Amino acid sequence: MGDRVQLQQVILNMLLNARDAMGDIESRPRILTVSTHVDTEESAVLSITDVGIGFPLENADKMFEAFFTTKQDGMGIGLAISRSIIENHGGIMWAEPNDGPGATVAFSIPLRSPPQ
């Protein structure tokens, strides 16, 4: 159970960030991969992987801080808001650099509402 509009906004923000990260890439194909899977019987994961510019591992948590941005014209609020939405849905959100070029941003949310 979740707010469809809020979750759509999170996914859209993730897609736009991945697109932007690959904007200046000309030396290799631009590949964006969206994947989902059931992580446990109680949670599902959505991840978006790009082959863009990536980021240093030490910035993995900073990316979710308000007003932290790696974009020249970025405001630094998209991922902070996205993480807040996911956490309000009982989930977690994270980012990690890929082994090769680019990065992966993902979230895990419960498949069902927790008992009240």
HUHU-V395282 format. One line per field, one symbol per residue. psi: psi as a letter, one per 40 degrees, with the letter a starting at -180 (. if undefined). Layout:
# HUHU-V395282
psi=???
This chain:
# HUHU-V395282
psi=hihddddddddddddddddddedeheeiihhhhhiiihdaeeiihhihhifaeaiideeddddeihehieideidfeddddddddddeeeaiiiiiiidaiaihhiihiidiiii.
